[in-house]
Amino acid sequence: MLRRSPTQTKLLHRNQISPSSIYRAVCHRPSFAFRLFIIVCLLVVLSAAPRGALPQATTVQTTITVHFDAAHPANTFIPLRALGAGIDGHEHGEIARMLAPPNIKQMLTAGFKPLTYRLRTELGAESWHWNPQGRWSDARHHQGYWISDSKIGKPLAVCYGYRLPRRGNTIDQANNDGYSRLADGDTRTFWKSHPYLDSHFTGEDNAAHPQWVVIDLGAEKPVNAIRLMWGEPFATRYRIEYGAGEYAEPTGAFLAANGNSDWRVFPHGEVTTGKGGTVLLQLGERPIATRYVRVWMSASSGTSAHRSPDLRDRLGYALREVYVGQLDAHGRFEDFVHHAKNNSQQSIITVSSTDPWHRRIDIDRRTEQPGFDRVFASGLTNGLPMLTPVPLLYDTPENAAAEIRYLKAHGYAVTEIEMGEEPEGQFIAPEDYGALYQQWAKALHQVDATLKLGGPCFATIDANPHAPPQAPVTRTWMKHFLDYLRSRGQVHPLAFFSFEWYPFDDVCQPTAPQLAQAPELLANALAQMREAGVNQEVPMYITEYGYSAFAAQAQVDLAGALMNADIVGQFFTLGGKRAYLFGYEPNEVIQEEPCTWGINALFLRDESGRITYRLATYYGAQLLTGEWAQPLDAPHKIYPATADLKNAQGQALVTAYALQRPDGQVALMIINKNPQQAVAARLEFQDEAHHATMNFQTPVELYQFSAAQYVWHADQASGYPERSLPPAHQTLAIKQEQAIVLPPYSLSVVRGRLAATE
């Protein structure tokens, strides 16, 4: 469906009305009634004029100072390899429409070169059949553990994930249409932990990788009993704990190891000789008021319900159903857990890991991933190595190794592997992720010893440097993960460190304060990761970035373009090596919060997949990749820049990022974050090495993108840009003291050659 409202044609004509034409109409018509009519029309037009279209009453001043030292830049990066974008999984049938050749052609004009492949199945707690052809561990029954075929066959256009019938988590990070088997009311189903975390594979005692289940009762309840229906294998040693204090961290495994846990064992919560079956435990004489209850398992029976030739069937822990409640004096048990085959009605349950065992019937056709052959044939990789994921949290190392064999057999350029996706956002303990990481690394390096492995692809780094010690901050998670790997002899466990960056969750708040706050959040986040032990020599990658992970108008409005430019400019100034924009494929606006509609995307499309509009983020990307940086395989030097215009909180209202390009020009990208005021910016370059002041030679090239080029018309699902024009370009004969006028909410690139000030 073409998203154009009935008023769009009128708006296009409205934007062509000039003050002089209105003056002539009013002053040179003899009819008073006609004059009155024109005046009323003028008032209506002005009251409905697009945001940012009216002239601004005031202009404020600022000085932008670039600290320039040719021998000591803040960072060096190569745009051809550093400025990239990502493709992801989408709903059934979307891949072919989104990646149609006409769309690919337009996507490439955004100027991004390297590509990253995002793995939605990993977020949806599904096992990934990256090749629909392959083999089951239990081939007779079409079930078990899957390995996709690594041989070259029919080109892979799309592929699918498979739901896990032994799932433990109520919620997931993708479509969130699954549910926990621990509270589904069906005693035939069960949750089982990941077998590759058993001592058979880790080489460590199972107590080093305890598995756990956390039940959220929704509110404090008086708990003194638990009923556990064990499957096989069952726990022979376990304990029942309750959340104490104001916050009970569900993944408290790593905090507990540090003596900093909010969990307490119930008075009678220790079990050292578990026998399996159905167990009703009275946890204490008196109920304890708590919202969270945790089952902590540290030794397994190593048994299976049926005789199985597959060792993995008897590794880990299995629970059929869990009931938490109160046992009265007459032995009557009141269950506080809501049991349902629906995550909206089920009590929220979180688990440490999940067994990737599944069946042919578990295919999830609602979501599809683009096939590798489609991606590489599309041209989106630009002949460069694609940052490639392997499934880890819900899969096996054998399937990951087969994936690399397939890519190598085709001759596809793959040199770097991202290990899983968002592990900390899926509640796995860092030591457990480390144990899986080691096993997967060994399997991958047996295929190709030169592969560079990295991650962990944090969902988003906690940017609050003052978070309390018990909070689930990513720096603590990262420290324990790195400590675990180093204790196993891996001195340099990461070839690169990756994370996603969506700085704002509250998309109902005004955008101007968020834009002003964004740089300090990113600076704090990177500093925390270095403090957590990420070596200074380890390259940092942002493998997804955008305004927010939640749909918002900011993403399709000017604020989205400004935020993206600010993220890239600051990240490279702070030492980052690669950044991938999320939302490469054309998409439709959606609503996730009642206050707003939007999407992380460069283009809007209709229902057939055809691109209908270019969004502000598209034009911002072109400025980044083609005017600020040169699209070359050559180093660019970036220098820090500061502006003296700040808000009451001391946050910069203008940010700037200076590049010295291979063509000898200096490109200064400037972001005016004030939505109401233009800024007259005087530019100054301080040559730190020679203690001299430099400035642009005349002429200079100026590119600007603001409300003069782009205006979003909000209309829920039918929203569209009523003005969508490329950045304005002019050549200026700028004088030494002349200021560049930055429109409100604008992105500017000033480019030219420097000369010493006379």
N, C-alpha and C positions, 0 to 999 in steps of 0.2 A: 504494500500500500504506500503510495506517495504521500508523505506527510506534509501536505501544504494546506493551510487553512483557507477558508473562503476570502479572508481579508488580505491575503498575501499580495495579490495584485495591486490592491489599493495602497498597501504600504510602500510598494516599490515606486508608485507614482508620487506618494506623499513625500518621499525622500528627495524628489526632484524639485519641490517648491523652493524658490529662492526669495530672500527678503526683498530684492528689487522688484520682482514680478508682483509680489503682494502689494508693495508700495504703489506701483503703477495702477493696479486694479482698484485700490481704495481711493486714491487721490485724483484719478482722471475719469471717474464715472460720475455722471450727474445725479444718479438716483441715490438719495439718502438710504432708502431701504436696501439697495444693493450694497452700499458701503457697510451698513450694519450687518448684513448677511456675511460679507467677506470677513469682517472682524470676528464674528462668532466662529466662523470656520477656522480662522487662524488660532483662536484660543483652544478650540478642540484639537487641532493638529498639534499644537505645542504641548498640550497636556498629555497627549498620547505618544509623544515623540520617544523614540528608542532611548534607553538609558545610555548616557554618554554622548548623545548626539548634539546637545545644546552647548553653546560656548561656556567656558568656565569663567567665574567672576574673578578668581585670584590665581596668582602663580607664586609659588614659594621658591626659594633659592637653595642650592646646595653646591658643594664642591666635591667632586669625585677625584680621589687621589689614587693613582696606580703606583705601587712600589715596584719599580722596574730595575732588575739586575739581570742582564742577559746571561751571566754565568751561573746564576743561582735562582732558577725559577721555583715556584712552589711545587710544580709537578710537570711532568711531560707525558703526553699520551698521543696515540696515533688514531685519528678519527675513523679511518677505514676499519679499524679493529675495536674501537672503543665505544662508538655510538651505535647502539643496536636496538632491536625490538624483539618481542616474543610472540609466539603463537601458542594457542591453548586448545583444550578440548571444548566442545560445544554440544548443544542439543542435537538429537538425531536429525540428519539431513542438512544441517547447517554448514558442514565443512565444504561440501561441493559448491554451495551457493556463495559462501564467503570467499573461497579461494578460486573462484572462476577467473579465467584469464584476463578479462577486462578489469576486474578488481585488483588482481596482482599487478597489472601495469600501473594503476594509480597508486597502490601501496608503495611501490618502489620509488615513486616520485617524492616521497617524504624524505628520502635521503639516508635512511638507516641502512647499514651494511651488514654487520654480523647478526646472526639470528640465534635465539634460544628457544628451545622446545619445552613448554610447561606441561607438567604431568598431572592432569586433573584427577585421574584415577587414584593417585596416591592420596589426594585430599579427600576423596570420597570413600576411603577405606575399601578399595577394590583391588583385585588382582588384575594385572594388565596383560592381556593377550596382544602384544604389539604386532604379532603375526597371527592371524586366525588359524593358520596351519601349525600343527605341533603335536605334542603327545602328553597324555595324562600318566601319572604314576600308577593309577588303577585304570588301565586302558579298557578293560572289560566293561566297567560300569561308567566310563566317561566321567571320572571324578578323581579327586586327589590333588596333587601338586603339578602345576603345568609348566612346560618348557616350550616356548614358541620355536618354530623351525628356523634354523639359521641358514638353510639352503636358499638359493635364488629360485624364485618361482614367479607366480602371478604378481604383478606390481601391487604394492600395498597402498590402497587409496584411503581407507579408514580402518580403524580397529576399535576394540571395545574393552571395557573393564567388566569384571565379574564380581557380583556381590558375594560377601563372605558369610556363609551360613553359620559360622562360629563367631560371629561378630559380638563384641562386648560393649562398645560405646553406643550410647543413645544417640548422640549427635555426631555429625562430621563436618568437614570444612568445605564441602562441595554442594550437591543438591540437597543434602540433609533429608533424604527420604527413606533412610533405613532406621533400624532400631536395635536395641540390645537384646540378645537371647537370654540374658540373665533375669529379665523381668518381662518376658513376653507372655507369661501365663501358660506356656507349653513346656511340660516337663520332658518332652522328647528331644527338644533342642538344647544346645549348650554353648557356652563360651569356652574357648580354649586359647591359651597363651601361645606365643610364637615358639615353635620347637627349636629354632636356631638360637634361642637364648638359653637353652638347656646346656648343662655341663658337657654333654657329648660333643657339642659344637664349639662351645666357648673355651673348653679346657679348664674351666674354673668351677669351684664349688657353687652349687645353685644358690647358696646364701649370698654370693657376690652379686647375683642378679635376681633379687626377690621380685616376684610378680604380685600384683595387687589389684583389687577391685574397690572402687569408692562409690558409695551410694549417697546421693543427695536427697534428703527427705523433704526438701523444699522449705522447711522451717524447723525450728527447734522442737524436738519431740522427746518425751520421757522414755529412754531406751534402756532395757535391761535384758534383752534376749535377741537371739538371731537363729534362724533356721536356714541351714545350708543343704542343698541337694547336690551332692557331688556327682560328677561324671568320672570318666577315667581318661587320663591319669588324675588322681586326686592328691591333695596336699597331705603329707604325713606330719608336717610341722607348719603351724600357722598361728596367727594371733589376730584378735579382733580389737580394733582401736576406734576411738572417737575423736572428732575434731575439737580441740580446745583453743581458747582464745578467740579473738575477733575474726581471724582468718585461718582457714584450714586449707592448705595448698594440696590439691588432689595428687599432684605428682611429687609428694614430699619425700620420695626415695632419696634424692640427692641432698635435700636439706636435713633429713634424719641422719644421714651419714656424717654430717657436719655438726651434729649435736644441736641443730637449730630447727627443730620440728615442732609443729603445733599439734602433734598427735600424741594421744595417751592411750595406754592399754587398759581395757576394762579390767576390773578386779579379778574376774575369772575368765579373762580373754585369751590366755595362753593354752595352746594345744600342742603337745609334743609327740603324741602317738596317734595321729589321725588314722581312721580306718575306712574313710569314705562313706558311701551311702547317704542317708538323710540324717542330719544331726540337728538337734535342738539344744542350743547352749544357753543356760542362764548366766548372764554376764556379770551379775552382781545382785546383792540383796536389794539394793535401792536403785531405782531408775536414775540415769544420768541424762540431763537435758543436753541434746546435741542435734545438729543438723546433718553432720557428715559422719558416716561409719565406713571404716576401711578394713578389708580382709587382706592380710599381709602373709604371703606364702613363701616359704624358704626351703622346703624339701618336698620332693615328688615321689609318688609310688612307682613311677615308671611302668605303669600297666596300661592296657588298652581294653576296651569293652569287647572287642572281637579280635580273634587271631588275625594279625595283619603282618605281611612281610615287610611293610614300610616302617622303619624305626621311628619316623617322625610322629606316627600315630600315638606313641606312648611316651612322648617327651613333652614336658610342660605341666600344665594344670588345666582341669576342666570342671566347670560348675554349670549345673542345669538351671537352677533357679535360686534366688536369694530372697529371704524375707527378714525384715528388721522390725522389731516392735517391742511390745511390753507383755510380759507374762505376769498374770495376777496370782493371787494366793490360791486360787482354785485350779491353776494350771491352764487357764484359758489364755490363748495367745492372740494379741491384736497386732495385725501387720500394718505398718505405716508405708510400705512400698506400693506404688501404683503399677500394676502389671497390665500390659497392653501391647499389641503388635502395631504400635503407632507411637512415634517419638513425641508427639504433642500431648499424649495422655500418659505416657510412661514416666516413672520417676527417672531423673537423669542419673545415668551410671557411666562411670569413666573407668577404663582399664589400662593396664600398663602396656599391653601388646595384644595382638590378635593373630591367630593361626591363619595362614593364607590358603588353607585347604578349601576347595570349592568344587562345584559340579557344572556340567555342561548347561544345565537348566538355569544357572545363576547369572547368565549374561544380562548385562544392563544396556539395553538398546536406547535408553533415553539419552545417554551421553556417549559421544564418539570422539575419538582422538584422530587427528590427521595421520594418515599412513606415511611412513618414512619416504617411500618412493614418490608420493605426491609432493611432499615438501621439497625434496631435493630437485625434482623435475620442474618445480614452479619457478625457480630462479630467485626465490626469497633469500637463499643463503649467499647469493652473489659470489659463489665459488669459494667462500671462506669456510673454515671449520665451524660446524654448528655446536653450540654448547648443548650437550646431549644429556638428558636425565636417564638414570636407571631406577627401576622400582626397587624399593628396599623395605619399607615398613610392612608391606602386605604382600611380599613376594619371596622369591628364593634367589640365591646367588647364581644358580644354574640358568635361570631365565635371563638374568642380567648379562651373564657371559655370552649366552646365545645371541642376545641383541647386538653386542659388539661384533661378534663373528659375522652376523648378517651385514652390518654396515661396512665392515672391512671387505667382505666378499664383493660388494658392489663398488668398492673404491670410493665411497663417500668420505668426505673430509671430516674426520672426528678425532680431536686430540684431547678435549677436556670433557670430563664427566662430572655432572652434579649428582651427588649421592642422595637420592630420595628428595622429599620436598616437605618443608615445614614440620620437622620432627617435634620441636618443642611446642608447636601449636596443637599437636596431636597427643601431648601428654606423656610421651615416652621419656623415661629417665635418661640422662646423658650417658651413663655407663652402659645402658642397654643399646642405645644408638651406637656407641663406640664399639661394642662387641659385634653388632651387625656390620658396621662400617669396615671393621678389620676383615671379616669373612668375605664380604663383597669385594674389597680391594684385592684380596688374594686371588679370587676367581677372575677378576677383570685383568689383572696383571699377568695371569697365565695366558690370556689371549693376546695382550699387547702390553709389554712391560713399559712402553713409553707413555702410556696414558697418564694425563694429569688429573688427579682426583681431588674433588673439593666439596664444599658445602659449608654449613649444614642447610643453607637456604632458610634462614630464620623467617618466620611469618612477618615479623617486624621487630626490630630491636627496641627494647624499652629505653626510652630517651630521658627518663627521669633520674637524674644523678642522686636525688635525695630519697629514693625509695627505701622503705624500712627493710631490715635484713631478712624478714620472713616473707617478703613479697616475691612472686615468681619472676624475678628479673632475669633477663637473658644472659647477663654477664656471669651470673652464678652458674647457670646451665652450661655456658660455654667453657668456663674454667674447669668444671668437673669433666666435661667431655675431653678436653685437651689433656688434662691430668691423667685420665684413664689411658688414652692412647700412648702418651709418653711413658707411662709406667710399664707399658707392654713393649717398649723399645723403639717406638716410632718417634724419632727426634723431630722430623718435619712431616707431621701427619696430613697437612693440608697443602695442596699445590695452589689453592686459592680459597678465599673466604667469601661466601655469598650470603646475601640477605635480600629481602623484599622491603621496599620503602613506600608505605602509604601513611603519611604522618598524621592524618586526622580521621577519627572514627565518628565524631559528632558532626555530621554534615548538615545539621539544622542551624548551626551557628553562623554568624556573619563571616565572610571570607577574608576581609581586610585584616582583622587581628590574627587570623591563622597564617596568612601569607607573611606577616611581620614576624611571627614566632618560628616559622619553619626552619630557618637556617640554624638557630641555636639547638633545635631538636636533633638535627642531623649531626651537628658537631659533637653534641653530648653522646649520641649513640656510637659514633665511631671511636670516641675516646674510651668509652666503656669496653668496647671489644678489644682494644689494645691493652687496657688494664686487665682484662680477663685472660690474656695470654696469647692473643693472636699476634704472631711475630710481625715486626715492622717490615720484614722482607716479603711477607705473604701478600700477594695482590688482593685487593678488595673489589668485589663485583656487586653491583646492584642488579639482580636478575629480574626484578619487576619494580617499576616505580609508577606512581600516579598520585593524584590528589588524595584519594581515599580508596579503601577496599570496598566501601559501600557506595552504591549509586547515588549521584548528587548532581545538581545543576552546575555546580562549580566545575565539574569535569568537562562539560560541553560549552561552558562560557569562557570568557577571557581569563578568569582566575585559574582555570586548568592549564592554559598555555603558560601563564606566568609561573605557576608552581613547578611545572615540568622543567622550564628553563632554569629556575632557581636551584632545583635539585641537582641537575647536571652540572651547572657551573660551580656550585659549592662542593659537590662531591669530588670533582677533579681538582679543585683548589686544595682540598684536604688530603689529596694523595690517592684517590680512587683511580682504578685502571679501566673499568668497563661498566657501562650502564645500559640496561635494556628497558625500553618503554613497554608497558603492558597496554594492550588494546590496539594492536596492529590491524586486526581484521575489522572490516566494516560491521557495524552493529546497530541495534535499536535501543532507544532509551527505555529504562525500566524504573520501577519504584521499589525501593527496599525500606525506606523510611517515609512516614506519612507526610513529611514536610517538603519532599523534593523528588524530582525525576532526573535521571542522568545515566551516564555510562562512561567507563574509561575506553575511549575510542578516538580514532583519527577521522572516521567517516560515519555518517548515517547511511543506512540502506533501507530499501523497501522490502516487502515480504518475499520478493523473488530473489533478493540478494543484491540487486543493482544499487550501486552507490548513488545517492541522491544529493548529499551535501558534504562539503568539506568543513570540518569543525575547527575551532580556534587552535586546538592542539596540533592539527596538521600544519597550519601556517607557522606555528611556533617551532615545530620540528624542522621545517624547511630553513628557518632562520638559523637554527642551531647547526644543522648539517651542511648548509651550503653558503651561508654568508658570514657567520661567526667563525666556523672551522672550514677548512678546505677538505673536500672529500678525497683525501690522498692517503697513501700508505707511507706517510712521512711524519716525523715527530712535530708536535705543536707544544710550545711552552706556555704555561699558564702562570699568571702573576696575581698576587693578592691586590684587591682594590677596596677602598673604603669610601663611604659617603657620610657627611656630617649631619644629614637630616634624619632625626630619630623621633620616635613617639615617646609618650610619658613613661613607658617601661624601659626605655633605652634601646629599643629594637629599631634596626635600620628600616626606614621607609623606602629607601632606594638601595638596591644592591647591584654590584657591577663585577664583571669577570673579564679579565684582559688576556688575550691570546697573541702570542707572536707566531705568525704563520710562516710556512716555508717560502711563500712568495715575497717575504720581506715586509709585509704589512702587519700592522697591529689592529686587531679587531676587539672592540670593547662592547660587550653585551650588558645592557643596562635595563633594570626592571624597576618601574615606578609602581609601588604597591598602594598608593593613595588613590582610592576610587573617585575622589571629588576634585582634587587639585592637580593642575599641571605643575611641573617642576622645571625650573631653569637650572641646568646642570653645567657648571664650569668644570672643564676637564684639565687635569694636571698629572703629569708623569714625573715621578721622582726617580732619577737615575741614581740608585744607591751606590753603585760602584764608583761613579765619578762625582758624586755630590752635586749634581746639576739637575736643573729642571728642563723637561722636554715637553713638546706638544706636537699635535698633528700638523703636518705640512698641508697647505691648501693645494688642491681641493681634497675633500673627504667624501666617502659614500655613507649615506644615512638611510637605514631601513627601519621603519616603524610600524608596529601593529597595535591597534587600540580600537576603541569604539567607533572610530571613523571607518574602520574596515570590517568590524564584526559586531553584530548584535544578536543575542539569543532571544527568541520569542518563546517564553515558557507557556506550554499548553498541555501539561501532563504527558500522555503517551504520544501526542501529536506535536510536541515541541519541535522547533526547527530554527535555524539561523535565518532571520529575516534580512540580514546583511552578512555576506561571506565573501570578502575580497582579499586578494593577496596583500602582503605588507606594502606600504607606500615606500617609494624609493626616490631619492633626490641626491644630486651632487651639490655639495656646499663649498663655497669659497670661504671657509671658516677663518676668522681672525683669531689671534692669540688669546684674547680675553673674551671672545664671544662664547655665549652659553648655548648648549643644545636644549631645546625645549622638549621635555618628555610629557606627552599627554597623560591624563589620569589612566590608571590601570593599563599600562602599556609595556611592551617589550621592544627595545630599540637595539640596533647594532650600528655602531659607528666604526668605520674602517678607513685606514689610511696609513701613511708613513710618518714616522716620527723624525723630528729635528730638534736640535738644541734651541732653547729659547734665547733670543738675542737680548 
